[in-house]
Amino acid sequence: CGWGPVSIYMASRGHKVTGLDIDEQVFEFLQLQADLNNVKVKTRQGGMDDLSKKDLANVNCITGADICFWPELTDSWFSLLKRAADAGVK
């Protein structure tokens, strides 16, 4: 989720949002911005590989923003998308 622009936008539209980032240091900045925008965003420290099919079972939509993409993450992305699709995520 990075510093949270998409998370905050989605929360401002009434969605329940959990921001995931491998860097726990981004959450303080995300929280400050969420407070300034009068929205709530839950946070979870971790990476794509930390999300199990069970974690994704109650998720309706996945968005990505502030993503640092390296070619070595390709397998992790495809694996996450497959787990999400198998869990019924749009």
C-alpha positions in Angstrom: 0.0 0.0 0.0 3.0 2.3 0.3 2.0 5.6 1.8 -1.7 4.9 1.1 -3.2 7.0 -1.6 -5.3 4.2 -3.2 -6.2 2.8 0.2 -7.4 6.2 1.4 -9.3 6.8 -1.8 -11.1 3.5 -1.6 -11.9 4.1 2.1 -13.3 7.5 1.2 -15.7 5.8 -1.1 -17.0 3.6 1.7 -15.0 0.5 1.3 -13.4 -1.4 4.1 -9.7 -1.3 3.4 -6.6 -3.1 4.7 -3.3 -1.8 3.5 -0.6 -4.4 3.1 3.1 -3.4 3.0 6.3 -5.2 3.7 7.8 -2.0 5.2 6.1 -1.4 8.5 7.5 2.2 8.5 5.0 3.3 5.9 2.0 2.9 8.2 2.7 5.9 10.4 2.5 8.1 7.3 -0.5 6.3 5.9 -2.3 6.7 9.2 -1.5 10.5 9.3 -3.0 10.9 5.8 -6.0 8.7 6.6 -6.7 10.9 9.7 -6.4 14.1 7.6 -9.0 12.6 5.2 -11.3 11.3 7.9 -11.1 7.7 6.9 -10.1 4.4 8.5 -7.6 2.1 6.9 -6.5 -1.1 8.7 -2.9 -2.1 8.1 -1.1 -5.4 7.8 2.6 -5.7 7.7 3.7 -8.4 5.2 4.2 -9.3 1.6 2.2 -10.9 -1.1 3.5 -14.4 -0.2 2.1 -13.9 3.3 -1.5 -13.8 2.1 -3.1 -17.3 2.1 -6.2 -18.4 0.3 -7.9 -18.2 3.7 -6.8 -14.6 4.2 -8.3 -13.8 0.8 -11.6 -15.6 1.2 -13.5 -12.5 2.4 -11.8 -10.0 0.1 -13.9 -8.6 -2.8 -11.2 -6.7 -4.6 -7.4 -6.3 -4.7 -5.8 -3.1 -5.9 -2.1 -2.3 -6.1 -0.4 1.1 -5.7 3.0 2.4 -4.7 4.4 -1.0 -5.8 8.1 -1.4 -6.1 8.3 -4.0 -8.8 11.3 -6.1 -9.5 11.4 -8.9 -12.1 12.1 -11.4 -9.4 8.7 -10.7 -7.9 6.9 -12.0 -11.0 6.3 -15.4 -9.5 5.0 -13.9 -6.3 2.5 -11.7 -8.2 1.2 -14.6 -10.3 1.0 -16.8 -7.2 -1.0 -14.1 -5.3 -3.4 -13.6 -8.3 -4.0 -17.3 -8.6 -4.7 -17.7 -4.8 -7.0 -14.7 -5.0 -8.9 -16.0 -8.0 -9.2 -19.4 -6.3 -10.7 -17.6 -3.3 -13.2 -15.8 -5.5 -11.6 -12.4 -5.5 -12.5 -10.1 -8.4 
